[in-house]
C-alpha cells in the first residue's frame, strides 16, 4: 500500500512505477484506489485513470476486464477529505466493502498496488483512517515523501504514526517535487538517518512511471512479496 506524507506528494506516480516495475518482471499487476475524491468531467478520478493505464490488461488468464468497482469502490466528486466527501452525499465508507474489493483483485492477479488518499492519518469513516485501512487489508506500506519545504516534519510524524500502530513496513521513497530544491541533499541525509530503513530510492523530478521504476530497490520490494506468500 502506497501512503504519503501529505496530499500531492507523488503517491500515484510511485504507485504506477510499482505497477510498471512488476509488469516488467513478468508479473500480472493491478492498481487499486480504495477511495478517490475529485472526479473530473469525464466521470473518473485522474489517479484512478493513471493506475488503470499502468495496470495489466484485464483479469489474469481471462479475456475479461477488471470491474472498476474493484479498483475504485468509492469515488466522490468533491475534491475534499474522503470522509467529508462521503458525508456530503450521505454515504458511509465501509471497510468491509474495501476488503471485499481488495480480495477480489487479489484473486485475479499476481500483485495488487493500493494507493491511499491524502496523508497517513486522513480519516475515512468512523471505522478509522488510512493507517487503519492498511491494517484491515493486512498489507505492508511504502511511505512516499515529497521533497519540499516542511517534508521533514511530515515524514517523521507519518513514520511515527505507522510505527506506533505496528503497520507492516516495506520502506520509503523520496519524490523530487521540484527541479532545484534548496538543501535537497541535506533533507535526504536527514531522512536517511531518521526514517526507518529500507530506503527504496529517489524518484526523479517529473519522471514517467516507466523510468521511475528503474530507480527503485526491486530486490527489497520483491523480497517482501516472497516473504508474504
MIFI-978851 format. One record per residue: x, z, y of N, C-alpha, C, O in turn; residue in one letter. Coordinates in steps of 0.1 Angstrom, whole numbers, padded with zeros to 4 digits, always signed. Layout:
N
XZYXZYXZYXZYa...
***
This chain:
229
+0008+0000-0012+0000+0000+0000+0009+0000+0012+0018+0008+0014x+0006-0009+0021+0014-0011+0034+0007-0003+0045-0004-0007+0049x+0013+0008+0049+0008+0015+0060+0017+0015+0072+0029+0012+0070x+0012+0017+0084+0020+0015+0096+0021+0028+0104+0012+0037+0103x+0030+0028+0113+0032+0040+0122+0021+0039+0133+0019+0049+0140x+0015+0028+0135+0005+0026+0146-0001+0012+0143+0002+0005+0134x-0011+0009+0152-0016-0005+0152-0006-0015+0158+0001-0011+0167x-0006-0027+0153+0002-0037+0159+0017-0036+0156+0025-0041+0164x+0021-0029+0145+0035-0028+0142+0040-0038+0132+0052-0038+0128x+0031-0046+0126+0036-0056+0117+0032-0054+0102+0038-0060+0093x+0021-0046+0100+0017-0044+0086+0013-0057+0079+0017-0059+0068x+0006-0066+0086+0002-0078+0080+0013-0087+0077+0014-0093+0066x+0023-0089+0086+0035-0097+0083+0042-0092+0071+0046-0099+0062x+0044-0079+0071+0052-0073+0059+0044-0074+0046+0049-0078+0036x+0031-0072+0047+0022-0074+0035+0023-0088+0030+0023-0090+0018x+0022-0098+0039+0023-0112+0035+0037-0115+0029+0038-0123+0020x+0047-0109+0035+0060-0111+0030+0061-0106+0015+0068-0112+0007x+0055-0094+0013+0055-0089-0001+0048-0099-0010+0053-0102-0021x+0037-0104-0006+0029-0114-0014+0038-0126-0017+0038-0131-0029x+0044-0132-0007+0053-0144-0009+0064-0140-0018+0068-0148-0027x+0070-0129-0016+0082-0125-0025+0078-0123-0039+0085-0127-0048x+0066-0117-0042+0061-0116-0055+0059-0129-0062+0062-0131-0074x+0052-0138-0054+0049-0151-0060+0062-0159-0062+0063-0167-0072x+0072-0158-0053+0085-0165-0055+0091-0160-0068+0100-0167-0074x+0088-0148-0073+0094-0143-0085+0085-0145-0097+0087-0138-0107x+0076-0154-0096+0067-0158-0107+0056-0149-0110+0049-0151-0121x+0052-0140-0101+0041-0131-0103+0028-0136-0096+0029-0142-0085x+0017-0134-0102+0004-0137-0095+0001-0124-0087+0002-0113-0091x-0001-0127-0074-0003-0115-0064-0014-0118-0055-0016-0129-0050x-0022-0107-0052-0034-0108-0043-0033-0097-0033-0028-0086-0035x-0037-0101-0021-0037-0091-0010-0051-0085-0009-0061-0091-0013x-0051-0073-0003-0064-0066-0001-0063-0059+0013-0054-0052+0016x-0074-0060+0020-0076-0053+0033-0088-0045+0031-0099-0050+0034x-0088-0032+0027-0100-0025+0024-0110-0024+0035-0122-0025+0033x-0105-0022+0047-0113-0021+0059-0107-0029+0070-0095-0027+0074x-0115-0038+0076-0110-0046+0087-0119-0045+0099-0131-0045+0098x-0113-0044+0111-0122-0044+0123-0116-0055+0132-0105-0059+0131x-0125-0060+0141-0121-0071+0150-0123-0085+0143-0114-0092+0142x-0136-0087+0139-0139-0100+0133-0139-0111+0144-0144-0109+0155x-0133-0123+0141-0132-0133+0151-0144-0143+0150-0154-0140+0143x-0144-0153+0159-0156-0162+0160-0159-0169+0147-0171-0172+0145x-0149-0171+0138-0152-0177+0125-0158-0168+0115-0161-0171+0103x-0160-0155+0119-0166-0145+0110-0156-0138+0101-0160-0131+0092x-0143-0140+0103-0133-0134+0095-0123-0127+0103-0119-0132+0114x-0117-0116+0098-0106-0109+0105-0093-0117+0103-0091-0122+0092x-0085-0117+0113-0072-0125+0112-0063-0119+0101-0056-0127+0095x-0063-0106+0099-0054-0100+0089-0059-0104+0075-0050-0108+0067x-0072-0104+0073-0077-0108+0060-0074-0123+0057-0070-0126+0046x-0075-0131+0067-0072-0145+0066-0058-0147+0062-0055-0155+0053x-0049-0140+0068-0034-0142+0066-0031-0137+0051-0023-0143+0044x-0037-0126+0047-0035-0121+0033-0040-0131+0023-0034-0133+0013x-0052-0137+0026-0057-0147+0017-0047-0159+0015-0045-0163+0004x-0042-0164+0026-0033-0175+0026-0020-0172+0019-0014-0181+0013x-0016-0159+0020-0003-0156+0013-0005-0152-0002+0005-0152-0009x-0017-0151-0006-0020-0147-0020-0020-0159-0029-0020-0170-0025x-0019-0156-0042-0021-0166-0052-0035-0172-0052-0044-0165-0046x-0036-0184-0057-0049-0190-0056-0058-0186-0068-0055-0188-0080x-0069-0180-0065-0079-0176-0075-0075-0165-0084-0064-0159-0083x-0084-0163-0094-0081-0152-0104-0071-0157-0114-0072-0169-0118x-0062-0149-0118-0051-0153-0128-0057-0159-0141-0066-0152-0147x-0052-0171-0144-0056-0177-0157-0070-0183-0157-0075-0187-0167x-0077-0183-0145-0091-0188-0145-0092-0197-0132-0086-0194-0122x-0100-0207-0133-0103-0216-0122-0115-0210-0114-0125-0217-0112x-0113-0198-0109-0124-0191-0102-0118-0185-0089-0107-0179-0090x-0125-0185-0078-0120-0179-0066-0121-0164-0067-0130-0159-0074x-0113-0157-0059-0114-0142-0058-0125-0139-0048-0124-0144-0037x-0135-0131-0052-0146-0128-0042-0140-0121-0030-0132-0112-0031x-0145-0125-0019-0140-0119-0006-0143-0104-0006-0135-0097+0000x-0154-0100-0011-0158-0086-0011-0148-0077-0019-0148-0065-0017x-0140-0083-0028-0130-0075-0035-0118-0074-0025-0112-0063-0025x-0114-0085-0018-0102-0084-0010-0105-0077+0003-0096-0071+0009x-0118-0077+0008-0121-0070+0020-0135-0065+0019-0145-0071+0024x-0137-0053+0013-0150-0047+0011-0158-0044+0024-0170-0046+0025x-0150-0040+0034-0157-0036+0047-0150-0044+0058-0138-0044+0060x-0159-0051+0066-0154-0058+0078-0164-0056+0089-0176-0058+0088x-0159-0052+0101-0167-0049+0112-0163-0057+0124-0151-0060+0126x-0172-0061+0133-0169-0069+0144-0162-0062+0155-0152-0067+0160x-0165-0050+0159-0158-0043+0170-0143-0040+0166-0141-0035+0155x-0135-0043+0175-0120-0040+0173-0117-0026+0177-0110-0023+0187x-0123-0016+0170-0121-0002+0172-0117+0005+0159-0116-0002+0149x-0115+0018+0159-0111+0025+0147-0122+0023+0137-0134+0022+0140x-0118+0022+0124-0128+0019+0113-0140+0028+0113-0151+0023+0112x-0138+0041+0114-0150+0050+0113-0159+0048+0125-0171+0050+0123x-0154+0044+0136-0162+0042+0148-0170+0029+0147-0181+0028+0150x-0163+0018+0142-0169+0005+0140-0180+0007+0129-0191+0001+0131x-0178+0014+0119-0188+0016+0108-0200+0024+0114-0212+0021+0111x-0197+0034+0122-0208+0042+0128-0217+0033+0137-0229+0036+0137x-0211+0024+0144-0219+0015+0153-0230+0008+0145-0241+0005+0151x-0227+0004+0133-0237-0004+0125-0244+0004+0114-0251-0002+0106x-0242+0017+0115-0249+0026+0105-0244+0025+0091-0252+0027+0082x-0231+0022+0089-0225+0021+0076-0215+0033+0074-0208+0037+0083x-0215+0038+0062-0205+0048+0058-0195+0042+0048-0199+0036+0038x-0183+0042+0051-0172+0037+0043-0171+0046+0031-0167+0057+0032x-0173+0040+0019-0173+0047+0006-0160+0045-0001-0156+0034-0003x-0153+0056-0004-0140+0055-0012-0143+0049-0026-0135+0042-0032x-0155+0053-0032-0158+0048-0045-0159+0032-0045-0155+0026-0054x-0165+0027-0034-0166+0012-0032-0152+0006-0031-0150-0004-0037x-0143+0013-0024-0130+0007-0022-0122+0008-0035-0114-0001-0038x-0124+0019-0042-0117+0020-0055-0122+0009-0065-0114+0003-0072x-0135+0007-0065-0140-0003-0074-0135-0017-0071-0131-0025-0080x-0134-0021-0058-0129-0034-0054-0114-0035-0058-0110-0045-0062x-0107-0024-0056-0092-0024-0059-0090-0026-0074-0082-0034-0078x-0098-0019-0082-0096-0020-0097-0101-0034-0102-0095-0039-0111x-0110-0040-0095-0114-0054-0099-0103-0063-0096-0100-0072-0104x-0096-0062-0084-0085-0070-0081-0073-0068-0091-0067-0077-0096x-0071-0055-0095-0060-0052-0104-0063-0059-0118-0053-0063-0124x-0075-0061-0121-0078-0067-0134-0077-0082-0135-0078-0088-0145x-0074-0088-0123-0073-0103-0123-0060-0108-0117-0060-0119-0112x-0050-0099-0117-0037-0104-0111-0026-0095-0116-0028-0085-0124x-0013-0098-0113-0002-0090-0117+0001-0079-0107+0006-0068-0111x-0002-0082-0094+0002-0072-0084-0008-0073-0072-0013-0084-0068x-0012-0062-0067-0021-0061-0055-0013-0055-0043-0007-0044-0045x-0013-0061-0032-0007-0056-0020-0018-0052-0011-0026-0060-0006x-0020-0039-0008-0030-0034+0000-0025-0031+0014-0015-0024+0016x-0032-0036+0024-0028-0033+0038-0038-0024+0045-0050-0026+0044x-0033-0013+0050-0041-0004+0058-0045-0009+0071-0043-0020+0075x-0052+0000+0079-0056-0004+0092-0051+0007+0102-0053+0019+0099x-0045+0003+0113-0040+0013+0122-0029+0021+0116-0021+0016+0108x-0028+0034+0121-0017+0042+0116-0021+0050+0103-0032+0049+0099x-0012+0059+0098-0015+0065+0086-0026+0075+0086-0032+0078+0075x-0029+0081+0097-0039+0091+0098-0052+0086+0104-0061+0094+0109x-0054+0073+0105-0066+0067+0111-0078+0071+0102-0078+0069+0089x-0088+0078+0107-0100+0082+0099-0108+0069+0094-0109+0059+0100x-0113+0071+0082-0122+0061+0076-0136+0065+0075-0146+0058+0078x-0138+0078+0070-0151+0084+0069-0149+0098+0067-0138+0103+0068x-0160+0106+0064-0158+0120+0061-0150+0122+0048-0146+0133+0046x-0148+0112+0040-0140+0113+0028-0125+0114+0031-0118+0119+0023x-0121+0109+0043-0107+0110+0046-0102+0099+0054-0109+0090+0060x-0089+0098+0055-0081+0088+0063-0073+0079+0054-0075+0078+0042x-0064+0071+0060-0056+0062+0053-0047+0068+0042-0046+0063+0031x-0042+0080+0045-0034+0087+0035-0043+0091+0023-0039+0090+0012x-0055+0096+0026-0064+0099+0015-0068+0087+0007-0069+0088-0005x-0069+0076+0013-0072+0063+0006-0061+0060-0004-0063+0056-0015x-0048+0061+0001-0037+0058-0008-0037+0067-0020-0034+0063-0031x-0040+0080-0018-0041+0089-0029-0053+0086-0038-0052+0087-0050x-0064+0082-0032-0076+0078-0040-0073+0066-0049-0078+0065-0060x-0066+0056-0044-0062+0044-0051-0050+0046-0060-0048+0038-0069x-0043+0057-0059-0032+0061-0067-0021+0050-0066-0017+0045-0077x-0017+0046-0054-0007+0035-0053+0004+0040-0043+0001+0048-0034x+0016+0036-0046+0027+0041-0037+0027+0033-0023+0021+0022-0022x+0033+0039-0013+0032+0035+0000+0045+0030+0006+0056+0036+0003x+0044+0019+0013+0056+0014+0021+0051+0016+0036+0041+0012+0040x+0060+0023+0043+0057+0025+0058+0064+0015+0066+0076+0012+0065x+0056+0008+0075+0062-0002+0084+0064+0005+0098+0054+0010+0103x+0076+0004+0103+0079+0010+0116+0082-0002+0125+0091-0009+0124x+0073-0003+0135+0076-0013+0146+0086-0008+0156+0084+0002+0162x+0097-0015+0157+0108-0011+0166+0104-0013+0180+0104-0025+0185x+0101-0003+0187+0098-0003+0202+0099+0011+0207+0101+0020+0200x+0098+0012+0220+0099+0025+0227+0088+0034+0221+0076+0031+0221x+0092+0046+0217+0083+0056+0211+0082+0055+0196+0075+0064+0190x+0089+0046+0189+0087+0044+0175+0094+0056+0167+0089+0058+0156x+0104+0062+0173+0110+0073+0165+0100+0084+0163+0099+0089+0151x+0093+0088+0173+0083+0099+0171+0072+0095+0162+0068+0103+0153x+0067+0083+0163+0056+0078+0155+0061+0077+0140+0053+0081+0131x+0073+0072+0138+0078+0070+0124+0080+0084+0118+0076+0086+0106x+0086+0093+0125+0089+0106+0118+0076+0114+0116+0075+0121+0105x+0067+0113+0125+0054+0120+0123+0046+0114+0111+0040+0121+0103x+0047+0101+0110+0040+0094+0099+0046+0097+0086+0038+0100+0076x+0059+0097+0085+0066+0101+0072+0063+0115+0069+0061+0119+0057x+0062+0124+0079+0059+0138+0076+0045+0140+0071+0043+0148+0061x+0036+0132+0076+0022+0133+0071+0021+0128+0057+0014+0134+0049x+0028+0117+0054+0028+0112+0040+0034+0122+0030+0029+0125+0019x+0045+0128+0034+0052+0137+0025+0044+0150+0023+0045+0156+0013x+0038+0155+0034+0030+0167+0033+0019+0167+0023+0015+0177+0018x+0014+0155+0020+0003+0153+0011+0008+0147-0002+0000+0142-0010x+0021+0146-0004+0027+0141-0017+0023+0127-0020+0020+0125-0032x+0022+0118-0011+0019+0105-0013+0031+0098-0020+0042+0099-0016x+0028+0090-0031+0039+0083-0037+0046+0074-0027+0039+0066-0020x+0059+0074-0027+0067+0067-0016+0076+0056-0022+0083+0058-0032x+0075+0044-0016+0084+0033-0020+0095+0032-0011+0107+0031-0015x+0093+0034+0002+0103+0033+0012+0098+0028+0025+0085+0028+0027x+0106+0023+0034+0102+0019+0048+0109+0006+0052+0120+0003+0048x+0101-0001+0060+0106-0014+0066+0106-0013+0081+0096-0008+0087x+0117-0017+0087+0117-0018+0102+0113-0032+0106+0119-0042+0101x+0104-0033+0115+0100-0046+0120+0104-0048+0135+0100-0041+0143x+0112-0059+0137+0116-0062+0151+0105-0068+0159+0101-0079+0157x+0099-0060+0168+0088-0065+0176+0092-0072+0188+0085-0080+0194x+0104-0069+0193+0110-0076+0205+0123-0082+0202+0131-0077+0193x+0126-0093+0208+0139-0100+0206+0151-0093+0211+0162-0093+0205x+0149-0085+0222+0161-0078+0228+0156-0064+0232+0155-0061+0244x+0155-0055+0222+0151-0041+0225+0163-0033+0228+0173-0033+0220x+0162-0026+0239+0173-0017+0243+0175-0006+0232+0165+0000+0228x+0187-0003+0228+0190+0007+0219+0184+0005+0205+0181+0015+0198x+0182-0008+0201+0177-0010+0188+0185-0005+0177+0180+0001+0167x+0198-0007+0178+0207-0002+0167+0207+0013+0167+0208+0019+0156x+0206+0019+0179+0205+0034+0179+0193+0039+0173+0193+0049+0165x+0181+0032+0175+0169+0036+0168+0170+0034+0153+0166+0043+0146x+0176+0023+0149+0177+0021+0134+0186+0032+0128+0183+0037+0117x+0197+0035+0135+0206+0045+0129+0199+0059+0128+0200+0066+0118x+0191+0062+0138+0183+0075+0138+0173+0075+0127+0172+0085+0120x+0166+0064+0125+0156+0063+0115+0162+0063+0101+0157+0070+0092x+0174+0057+0099+0180+0057+0086+0184+0071+0082+0184+0075+0070x+0188+0079+0092+0192+0093+0089+0181+0102+0087+0181+0111+0078x+0170+0100+0094+0159+0109+0094+0147+0106+0085+0139+0115+0081x+0145+0093+0082+0134+0089+0073+0138+0090+0059+0150+0088+0055x+0129+0093+0050+0132+0094+0035+0136+0080+0030+0131+0070+0035x+0146+0080+0021+0150+0067+0015+0140+0063+0005+0132+0071+0000x+0140+0050+0001+0149+0040+0005+0145+0032+0017+0133+0031+0021x+0155+0026+0024+0153+0017+0035+0152+0003+0029+0162-0001+0022x+0141-0004+0031+0139-0017+0024+0143-0029+0032+0142-0040+0027x+0147-0027+0045+0152-0039+0052+0146-0040+0066+0137-0032+0070x+0152-0049+0074+0147-0051+0088+0140-0065+0088+0147-0075+0085x+0128-0065+0092+0120-0078+0092+0124-0084+0106+0122-0078+0116x+0129-0097+0105+0134-0103+0118+0122-0106+0128+0111-0107+0124x+0126-0106+0140+0116-0109+0151+0109-0122+0149+0116-0132+0148x+0096-0122+0148+0087-0134+0148+0090-0143+0135+0087-0154+0135x+0096-0137+0125+0099-0145+0113+0086-0147+0105+0077-0139+0105x+0086-0159+0098+0074-0161+0089+0075-0152+0077+0086-0147+0074x+0064-0150+0071+0064-0141+0059+0073-0147+0048+0079-0139+0041x+0074-0160+0047+0083-0166+0036+0097-0162+0039+0104-0158+0030x+0102-0163+0051+0116-0160+0054+0118-0145+0055+0128-0140+0052x+0107-0138+0059+0108-0123+0060+0110-0117+0046+0116-0107+0045x+0104-0123+0036+0105-0118+0022+0120-0118+0018+0123-0109+0010x+0128-0127+0023+0141-0128+0018+0150-0116+0022+0161-0114+0016x+0146-0108+0032+0155-0097+0037+0151-0084+0031+0158-0074+0033x+0141-0084+0022+0136-0071+0017+0144-0067+0004+0149-0076-0003x+0144-0055+0001+0151-0049-0011+0142-0051-0023+0135-0042-0026x+0143-0063-0029+0134-0065-0040+0138-0058-0053+0129-0055-0062x+0150-0054-0054+0154-0046-0066+0146-0033-0066+0141-0028-0077x+0146-0026-0054+0138-0014-0053+0123-0016-0055+0117-0008-0062x+0118-0026-0048+0104-0029-0049+0099-0032-0063+0089-0026-0067x+0106-0040-0070+0102-0044-0084+0104-0032-0093+0096-0031-0103x+0114-0024-0091+0116-0012-0099+0104-0002-0098+0101+0004-0108x+0098-0001-0087+0086+0007-0085+0075+0002-0094+0068+0010-0101x+0073-0011-0094+0063-0017-0102+0065-0014-0117+0056-0011-0124x+0077-0016-0121+0081-0014-0135+0079+0000-0139+0074+0003-0150x+0082+0010-0131+0081+0024-0134+0066+0028-0135+0063+0039-0141x+0057+0021-0129+0043+0025-0129+0035+0018-0140+0023+0020-0141x+0042+0010-0148+0034+0003-0159+0031+0013-0170+0025+0009-0180x
***
